[in-house]
Amino acid sequence: MTTVAKQFKADARRITRDLRHRGLILTALKKYEAARDARLAKFPDWQSARQTAAEIKWDAINHLDKYLLEFAAKLEARGTKVHWASTAQQAREIILGICRDRKARLVIKSKSMATEEIHLNDALEKAGFEVVESDLGEFIVQLRRETPYHIVFPAMHLVRGEISDLFHHKLGTPPTDNPEELTMIARRWLRHKYIQADVGITGCNFAVADTGMVAITTNEGNGRLTGSLPKTMITLVGIEKIIPRLEDLALLQPMLATIGAGQLITCYNALYSGPRQPDEPDGPEEFHVVLMDNGRTRLMADAEQRDALHCIRCGSCLNVCPIYRNIGGHTYGTTYPGPVGSVITPHLRGLLEWKHLSFASSLCGACTASCPVKICLHHHLLQNRRNAVRAKPVWWEKIAFDLFAFIFNRPWLYKLTKPLGRLGQVFHPLIKGTPLDPARAWTQSRDLPRIPRQTFKEYWRSRR
C-alpha cells in the first residue's frame, strides 16, 4: 500500500467516527439539495439539457486541437500573451516569470482549482511574493493553511464560530457570530489588497473558442476586481475548459449555477478578451493566458475514459456521493475530491499511487445520474480498478478470486460451504478483533450478522 493510500485510510477512519464533522457535511448538503431541486424544476427538460451539454463538450474535446488554436489566435489578435504549459512545473515557472518581470510584491487571486492543482500559492510564497485569495471560502482556508474542502464550497466544513475565532487571531477583529459581519470583515481587509496588488491571477470556467474569451463566474464579484484593478492579469486555463461557441454559455452558465450551487444564475459573470484597449475605462494593462496540459492529453488519449475531460467542475458528484458525505473533502488528499477526482487523479498523478481512490466507492451510480454533462463516472471507477489490477496484479487477490470463481461456478461445491460458514461463526468469537479475524474491519465497530440456521431454499422446500 502506498503512503498516500495509508494516509487516506487513516483519515477516512478518523472522520467517519467524528459524528459532529459528518453532521456539518450532511447539514450543508441538505440545504444545497433543497435549493438545487427547486432550480432544476425550472428547466423545461433537464435531461435534454444534459444531453445538449454533453454534446457541446464532446465536440470541444474531440476537436481540441482546432479549438485551442482558434482560442489562442483570437486572444493574441487583441494583444493577449498566450503561453503553453505541458506540465505543472512549466505553468508555475511561466507565472513566476511574469511576476518577477513586473517586479510584483503582492499577488491577489480569485478562485481557481487549476492553481490549487499546481500548488501555485506555495511556489509564489517561496519565491517571496505575498499571495492573497479573494474568494471568501478560499480566503478562510488560506488563513487556516488548509486546502479547499470542496470544489465549490471551500470552507464547507467550518461553522461561523470557528471562522470568527480565525479572524480574531489572524486579523485582530472582535469575535462575532453574525455571518454578515464576518463577511464584511473579510471584505474590508481584502479591498486594501485589491488596490495594492501588482498582479491578479484568475481561473477560468469556460474558454470560448470562436470569440477568444475567458468566461469567469463568481458569487462575490472578486473575480472582476482581481481582473480589473491590478495592472497585470494572468489566467490559468486547463485545456479541457474549451467550448466551441459563445452561444454555448446560454446553457452551460445556468447549468453550472443550478447544479453547482442551487442558483438560477451565478451573481457575477464576466468575459475577458484581452488587455485594456485605448477606449476602455478599466482593465489590466497586460493580459496573460496560460494554457495548461498537465496530464490532460494523456487522459484524452484514453478513448474509454476521455469523457472525464467534459467535467465543468460543478461539484454535483461530490454532493450526492455517499463516500464523500462520510469522509469529507480533505481525506482524499488531492485537489479534486469525490467521484470525479477519483477518476481523474490516477491519470494526473499516477495510477498505482492513487488507485485506492477508485476503490473508495460504493458504485451506486448517483454521481453519474447527477452529472450535468453525463460523464459515466461509476463505470470509469471500475475501469480504473481494472487497469490498476492489470498494471500490478496482487498474487493473493488473484488466488482468492480464482477460488471464488471456482466455487461459485459449481453449485454442488458452493452448497458444501454453507455448513462450514456456520461452523466458522461458532469459533469466530475466539479470534474477533485479532489480526486473524477476516472480518476485523467490520467487527471493530459493529456486530457480524449471524448466518441463518436455514437458507431460503431450505425454507422453501420445507414449506412445500
PLY file of the C-alpha trace (Angstrom):
ply
format ascii 1.0
element vertex 464
property float x
property float y
property float z
element edge 463
property int vertex1
property int vertex2
end_header
0.00 0.00 0.00
1.36 3.45 -0.94
1.92 6.21 1.60
-1.00 8.28 0.28
-3.26 5.22 0.44
-2.32 4.60 4.08
-2.98 8.25 4.90
-6.33 8.06 3.12
-7.41 5.04 5.16
-6.30 6.62 8.43
-8.08 9.91 7.69
-11.24 8.15 6.49
-11.36 6.08 9.68
-10.94 9.20 11.83
-13.53 11.35 10.02
-16.22 8.68 9.85
-16.04 8.40 13.64
-16.34 12.16 14.08
-20.13 12.49 14.19
-20.01 16.28 14.59
-17.93 16.68 11.44
-20.15 14.35 9.46
-23.19 16.23 10.72
-21.79 19.51 9.37
-21.28 17.98 5.93
-24.75 16.46 5.81
-26.43 19.65 7.01
-24.67 21.74 4.36
-25.52 19.29 1.59
-29.19 19.01 2.59
-29.55 22.78 2.21
-27.89 22.56 -1.19
-30.21 19.74 -2.30
-33.34 21.73 -1.48
-32.11 24.75 -3.46
-30.88 22.60 -6.36
-34.12 20.67 -6.76
-36.16 23.88 -6.79
-33.99 25.32 -9.57
-33.87 22.10 -11.60
-37.66 22.18 -11.79
-37.40 25.41 -13.79
-35.66 23.64 -16.67
-38.34 22.62 -19.22
-36.43 19.37 -19.86
-33.38 18.76 -17.67
-32.41 15.51 -19.37
-32.42 17.17 -22.79
-30.29 19.96 -21.34
-27.80 17.37 -20.04
-27.65 15.70 -23.45
-27.02 19.02 -25.21
-24.29 19.97 -22.71
-22.65 16.56 -23.16
-22.64 17.04 -26.94
-21.09 20.52 -26.62
-18.26 19.14 -24.50
-17.84 16.09 -26.75
-17.36 18.40 -29.73
-14.87 20.54 -27.80
-12.72 17.67 -26.50
-12.73 15.65 -29.72
-11.66 18.71 -31.74
-9.45 20.17 -29.03
-6.53 20.96 -31.34
-8.71 23.09 -33.62
-10.49 24.98 -30.84
-7.34 25.66 -28.81
-5.59 27.23 -31.80
-8.68 29.30 -32.61
-8.96 30.46 -28.99
-5.27 31.42 -28.81
-5.31 33.23 -32.16
-8.32 35.37 -31.22
-6.74 36.34 -27.90
-3.38 37.22 -29.45
-5.09 39.38 -32.06
-6.26 41.66 -29.25
-2.89 41.89 -27.53
-3.11 38.98 -25.09
0.07 36.98 -24.46
-0.72 33.27 -24.68
1.62 30.75 -23.03
1.59 26.96 -23.40
2.49 24.76 -20.42
2.86 20.98 -20.76
3.39 20.35 -17.03
2.59 21.88 -13.67
6.24 22.89 -13.31
6.16 24.77 -16.61
2.93 26.55 -15.63
4.45 27.64 -12.30
7.64 28.86 -13.99
5.69 30.91 -16.55
3.60 32.61 -13.87
6.59 33.20 -11.59
8.48 34.67 -14.53
5.68 37.13 -15.29
5.51 38.22 -11.65
9.29 38.71 -11.49
9.34 40.68 -14.74
6.70 43.03 -13.33
8.66 43.33 -10.06
5.47 42.37 -8.26
5.23 42.21 -4.49
1.55 41.40 -3.88
-0.45 38.89 -5.93
-4.22 38.60 -5.50
-6.10 35.55 -6.73
-9.69 34.68 -7.45
-10.94 31.11 -7.07
-9.13 28.61 -9.26
-8.88 24.86 -8.85
-6.21 24.78 -11.57
-3.89 26.90 -9.41
-4.59 24.54 -6.50
-3.71 21.63 -8.78
-0.21 23.01 -9.46
0.29 24.30 -5.87
0.82 27.82 -7.18
0.40 29.61 -3.84
3.26 27.67 -2.27
5.51 28.40 -5.25
4.73 32.13 -5.17
5.27 32.37 -1.42
8.60 30.51 -1.60
9.66 32.97 -4.33
8.99 35.88 -1.96
5.59 37.11 -3.17
2.66 37.85 -0.88
-0.36 35.89 -2.13
-3.95 36.60 -1.09
-7.03 34.55 -2.01
-10.02 36.82 -2.68
-12.84 34.24 -2.68
-14.29 34.25 0.85
-14.12 30.47 1.30
-10.63 30.29 -0.20
-9.54 33.23 1.96
-10.72 31.39 5.08
-8.94 28.12 4.27
-5.81 30.05 3.25
-5.71 31.67 6.71
-6.03 28.16 8.19
-3.24 26.88 5.89
-5.62 24.27 4.50
-6.60 23.16 1.02
-10.20 23.67 -0.20
-12.62 21.16 1.28
-14.93 21.16 -1.75
-14.65 22.24 -5.39
-17.44 24.85 -4.98
-17.66 25.35 -1.20
-14.03 25.53 0.05
-14.91 26.17 3.73
-18.00 23.96 3.95
-16.56 22.06 6.93
-16.41 25.15 9.19
-19.04 26.88 11.34
-19.27 30.61 11.98
-17.74 30.34 15.47
-14.60 28.76 14.04
-14.40 31.48 11.37
-14.88 34.18 13.99
-12.04 32.74 16.09
-9.86 32.54 12.98
-10.46 36.20 12.07
-9.91 37.24 15.68
-6.50 35.54 15.86
-5.30 36.27 12.32
-6.84 39.68 11.60
-7.31 41.04 15.12
-11.07 41.59 14.75
-13.60 41.27 17.60
-15.47 37.94 17.88
-18.90 37.76 16.23
-21.38 35.06 15.22
-23.12 37.28 12.66
-22.48 35.96 9.11
-22.86 39.43 7.57
-20.33 40.93 9.97
-17.87 38.10 9.24
-18.27 38.76 5.52
-17.71 42.50 5.99
-14.53 41.83 7.99
-13.11 39.88 5.04
-14.40 42.46 2.57
-12.75 45.41 4.34
-9.46 43.55 4.63
-9.47 42.39 1.01
-10.36 45.79 -0.51
-6.98 47.16 0.53
-5.26 44.18 -1.07
-7.04 44.72 -4.40
-5.72 48.28 -4.56
-2.18 47.28 -3.56
-1.93 44.20 -5.82
0.52 44.27 -8.71
-0.74 41.06 -10.34
-4.18 39.44 -10.40
-4.47 35.70 -11.09
-7.76 34.06 -12.05
-9.01 30.69 -13.09
-11.39 30.02 -15.96
-14.83 28.42 -16.03
-15.14 28.30 -19.81
-12.72 29.26 -22.61
-14.76 30.35 -25.64
-13.02 29.44 -28.88
-14.95 31.38 -31.53
-14.59 34.74 -29.75
-11.35 34.17 -27.84
-12.88 34.97 -24.45
-12.29 33.74 -20.92
-15.57 33.29 -19.01
-15.33 33.65 -15.22
-18.25 33.24 -12.81
-18.25 34.21 -9.12
-20.83 34.96 -6.46
-18.87 37.72 -4.72
-17.54 39.88 -7.55
-13.99 39.06 -6.51
-13.15 37.75 -9.98
-13.95 41.10 -11.55
-11.90 43.04 -9.02
-8.99 40.63 -9.45
-9.09 41.08 -13.21
-9.77 44.83 -13.28
-7.64 46.54 -10.63
-4.08 45.11 -10.90
-2.03 46.24 -13.89
-1.24 42.66 -14.89
-3.80 39.85 -15.16
-2.90 36.18 -15.52
-5.48 33.47 -16.23
-4.56 29.80 -15.82
-6.70 27.63 -18.10
-6.82 23.85 -18.15
-7.08 22.97 -21.84
-10.27 20.98 -21.22
-12.11 24.22 -20.39
-12.56 24.98 -24.10
-16.08 25.29 -25.53
-16.73 25.93 -29.21
-19.11 28.90 -29.27
-20.18 31.91 -27.22
-23.81 30.81 -27.51
-22.94 27.61 -25.59
-22.73 29.75 -22.43
-26.50 30.26 -22.63
-26.87 26.68 -21.45
-23.64 25.99 -19.58
-23.64 29.01 -17.25
-27.20 28.45 -15.88
-26.49 24.72 -15.68
-23.28 25.31 -13.70
-25.10 27.65 -11.30
-28.07 25.32 -10.84
-26.29 22.02 -10.32
-23.27 23.57 -8.59
-24.86 25.92 -6.07
-28.65 25.71 -6.45
-28.90 29.09 -8.20
-30.68 30.21 -11.36
-27.54 32.05 -12.43
-24.28 32.92 -10.74
-24.24 36.51 -9.45
-21.26 37.77 -11.48
-20.44 36.53 -14.97
-17.55 38.22 -16.80
-15.87 37.74 -20.17
-12.24 38.75 -20.73
-10.86 39.01 -24.25
-7.64 40.98 -23.83
-5.86 43.83 -22.05
-7.45 47.26 -21.66
-7.97 48.97 -25.01
-7.48 52.75 -25.56
-11.23 53.45 -25.42
-11.89 51.32 -22.30
-12.05 52.80 -18.76
-10.65 49.88 -16.80
-8.96 46.52 -17.04
-5.38 45.25 -16.92
-2.58 46.80 -18.93
-1.27 43.29 -19.65
-3.27 40.09 -20.02
-1.57 36.68 -19.98
-3.34 33.37 -20.58
-1.52 30.16 -19.62
-2.95 27.08 -21.36
-2.03 24.05 -19.25
-1.97 20.37 -20.14
-0.55 18.64 -17.00
-1.71 15.14 -17.92
-4.90 16.06 -19.75
-3.74 14.90 -23.18
-2.69 11.62 -21.59
-6.27 11.17 -20.40
-7.54 12.31 -23.79
-5.56 9.53 -25.45
-7.66 7.00 -23.48
-10.75 6.69 -25.70
-12.53 4.74 -22.97
-12.28 7.49 -20.34
-11.81 10.59 -22.47
-15.20 11.98 -21.49
-13.88 12.62 -17.95
-12.43 15.79 -19.54
-16.00 17.00 -20.11
-16.19 17.91 -16.40
-17.25 21.53 -15.75
-16.18 21.41 -12.06
-19.72 21.89 -10.72
-19.20 19.63 -7.68
-22.51 17.83 -8.18
-20.96 14.36 -7.96
-19.37 15.24 -4.61
-22.69 16.43 -3.23
-24.52 13.18 -3.92
-21.68 10.74 -3.20
-22.26 8.64 -0.03
-18.50 8.23 0.42
-17.77 11.97 0.25
-20.64 12.64 2.67
-18.97 10.41 5.25
-15.25 11.04 4.80
-15.27 14.68 3.61
-13.02 16.51 1.20
-9.62 16.62 2.89
-9.48 12.83 3.30
-8.90 12.36 -0.45
-5.56 14.16 -0.19
-5.87 15.56 -3.71
-7.03 18.74 -5.44
-10.16 17.14 -6.86
-12.02 15.04 -4.25
-15.12 12.92 -4.71
-16.03 10.72 -7.68
-14.60 12.92 -10.44
-11.35 13.31 -8.50
-11.18 9.55 -8.01
-11.48 9.14 -11.79
-9.01 11.79 -12.98
-6.40 11.86 -10.18
-4.90 8.45 -11.13
-4.45 9.85 -14.65
-2.96 13.15 -13.47
-0.77 11.83 -10.64
-0.13 8.16 -11.34
-2.41 5.13 -11.43
-0.63 2.83 -8.99
-0.04 5.51 -6.35
-3.63 6.79 -6.42
-5.59 3.66 -7.35
-7.08 3.49 -3.84
-9.41 6.40 -4.68
-11.14 4.36 -7.38
-11.71 1.55 -4.88
-13.23 4.00 -2.35
-16.65 3.94 -3.99
-19.95 2.16 -3.47
-20.53 2.20 -7.26
-24.12 3.29 -6.58
-24.15 5.46 -9.71
-25.51 8.60 -8.02
-22.57 10.59 -9.41
-23.33 9.52 -12.98
-27.03 10.29 -12.58
-26.32 13.82 -11.29
-23.53 14.79 -13.71
-24.79 17.64 -15.92
-22.58 16.57 -18.84
-23.37 12.86 -18.49
-19.90 11.55 -17.58
-20.18 7.83 -16.77
-18.25 8.22 -13.53
-19.01 4.94 -11.80
-18.02 2.97 -14.90
-14.74 4.91 -15.06
-14.06 3.99 -11.43
-14.45 0.34 -12.39
-12.16 0.84 -15.38
-9.52 2.41 -13.13
-9.75 -0.61 -10.84
-9.33 -2.97 -13.76
-6.37 -1.01 -15.13
-4.69 -0.94 -11.72
-5.03 -4.71 -11.32
-3.65 -5.29 -14.81
-0.74 -2.94 -14.21
0.33 -4.61 -10.97
-1.56 -7.79 -10.02
-1.62 -8.82 -6.35
-0.87 -12.52 -6.21
-3.08 -13.38 -3.24
-6.03 -11.45 -4.70
-5.75 -13.45 -7.91
-5.73 -16.72 -5.95
-8.71 -15.55 -3.86
-10.81 -14.56 -6.88
-9.88 -17.69 -8.82
-11.01 -19.76 -5.82
-14.18 -17.67 -5.53
-14.99 -18.23 -9.22
-14.21 -21.95 -8.98
-16.63 -22.46 -6.06
-19.44 -20.22 -7.32
-19.41 -21.84 -10.77
-20.08 -25.23 -9.14
-23.39 -25.17 -7.21
-22.76 -28.53 -5.59
-19.45 -27.23 -4.18
-20.99 -23.94 -3.05
-23.65 -25.96 -1.24
-20.95 -27.64 0.83
-19.54 -24.30 2.01
-22.73 -23.29 3.86
-22.25 -25.62 6.86
-18.60 -24.53 7.00
-19.74 -20.89 7.33
-21.93 -21.70 10.32
-19.09 -23.69 11.88
-16.74 -20.75 11.36
-19.09 -18.43 13.22
-19.02 -20.73 16.24
-15.26 -20.17 16.56
-15.33 -16.53 15.41
-15.59 -15.03 18.95
-12.21 -16.60 19.73
-10.44 -14.52 17.05
-12.73 -11.47 16.97
-10.71 -8.26 16.78
-7.38 -10.05 16.29
-5.26 -9.94 13.11
-6.62 -13.44 12.33
-10.16 -12.09 12.13
-11.12 -11.99 8.40
-13.95 -9.57 9.23
-11.82 -7.40 11.54
-12.58 -4.10 9.76
-16.29 -4.81 10.18
-16.25 -6.21 13.72
-14.22 -3.32 15.16
-17.32 -1.12 15.07
-20.30 -3.45 14.59
-21.51 -6.98 15.15
-21.11 -9.64 12.49
-24.59 -10.82 11.40
-25.37 -14.41 12.23
-25.79 -16.85 9.35
-29.40 -18.13 9.48
-29.88 -21.74 10.51
-31.95 -22.30 7.37
-31.31 -20.99 3.85
-34.16 -19.63 1.77
-34.07 -22.72 -0.46
-34.27 -24.99 2.59
-37.13 -22.90 3.98
-38.99 -23.03 0.65
-38.50 -26.78 0.35
-39.87 -27.34 3.86
-42.92 -25.15 3.18
-43.81 -27.19 0.11
0 1
1 2
2 3
3 4
4 5
5 6
6 7
7 8
8 9
9 10
10 11
11 12
12 13
13 14
14 15
15 16
16 17
17 18
18 19
19 20
20 21
21 22
22 23
23 24
24 25
25 26
26 27
27 28
28 29
29 30
30 31
31 32
32 33
33 34
34 35
35 36
36 37
37 38
38 39
39 40
40 41
41 42
42 43
43 44
44 45
45 46
46 47
47 48
48 49
49 50
50 51
51 52
52 53
53 54
54 55
55 56
56 57
57 58
58 59
59 60
60 61
61 62
62 63
63 64
64 65
65 66
66 67
67 68
68 69
69 70
70 71
71 72
72 73
73 74
74 75
75 76
76 77
77 78
78 79
79 80
80 81
81 82
82 83
83 84
84 85
85 86
86 87
87 88
88 89
89 90
90 91
91 92
92 93
93 94
94 95
95 96
96 97
97 98
98 99
99 100
100 101
101 102
102 103
103 104
104 105
105 106
106 107
107 108
108 109
109 110
110 111
111 112
112 113
113 114
114 115
115 116
116 117
117 118
118 119
119 120
120 121
121 122
122 123
123 124
124 125
125 126
126 127
127 128
128 129
129 130
130 131
131 132
132 133
133 134
134 135
135 136
136 137
137 138
138 139
139 140
140 141
141 142
142 143
143 144
144 145
145 146
146 147
147 148
148 149
149 150
150 151
151 152
152 153
153 154
154 155
155 156
156 157
157 158
158 159
159 160
160 161
161 162
162 163
163 164
164 165
165 166
166 167
167 168
168 169
169 170
170 171
171 172
172 173
173 174
174 175
175 176
176 177
177 178
178 179
179 180
180 181
181 182
182 183
183 184
184 185
185 186
186 187
187 188
188 189
189 190
190 191
191 192
192 193
193 194
194 195
195 196
196 197
197 198
198 199
199 200
200 201
201 202
202 203
203 204
204 205
205 206
206 207
207 208
208 209
209 210
210 211
211 212
212 213
213 214
214 215
215 216
216 217
217 218
218 219
219 220
220 221
221 222
222 223
223 224
224 225
225 226
226 227
227 228
228 229
229 230
230 231
231 232
232 233
233 234
234 235
235 236
236 237
237 238
238 239
239 240
240 241
241 242
242 243
243 244
244 245
245 246
246 247
247 248
248 249
249 250
250 251
251 252
252 253
253 254
254 255
255 256
256 257
257 258
258 259
259 260
260 261
261 262
262 263
263 264
264 265
265 266
266 267
267 268
268 269
269 270
270 271
271 272
272 273
273 274
274 275
275 276
276 277
277 278
278 279
279 280
280 281
281 282
282 283
283 284
284 285
285 286
286 287
287 288
288 289
289 290
290 291
291 292
292 293
293 294
294 295
295 296
296 297
297 298
298 299
299 300
300 301
301 302
302 303
303 304
304 305
305 306
306 307
307 308
308 309
309 310
310 311
311 312
312 313
313 314
314 315
315 316
316 317
317 318
318 319
319 320
320 321
321 322
322 323
323 324
324 325
325 326
326 327
327 328
328 329
329 330
330 331
331 332
332 333
333 334
334 335
335 336
336 337
337 338
338 339
339 340
340 341
341 342
342 343
343 344
344 345
345 346
346 347
347 348
348 349
349 350
350 351
351 352
352 353
353 354
354 355
355 356
356 357
357 358
358 359
359 360
360 361
361 362
362 363
363 364
364 365
365 366
366 367
367 368
368 369
369 370
370 371
371 372
372 373
373 374
374 375
375 376
376 377
377 378
378 379
379 380
380 381
381 382
382 383
383 384
384 385
385 386
386 387
387 388
388 389
389 390
390 391
391 392
392 393
393 394
394 395
395 396
396 397
397 398
398 399
399 400
400 401
401 402
402 403
403 404
404 405
405 406
406 407
407 408
408 409
409 410
410 411
411 412
412 413
413 414
414 415
415 416
416 417
417 418
418 419
419 420
420 421
421 422
422 423
423 424
424 425
425 426
426 427
427 428
428 429
429 430
430 431
431 432
432 433
433 434
434 435
435 436
436 437
437 438
438 439
439 440
440 441
441 442
442 443
443 444
444 445
445 446
446 447
447 448
448 449
449 450
450 451
451 452
452 453
453 454
454 455
455 456
456 457
457 458
458 459
459 460
460 461
461 462
462 463
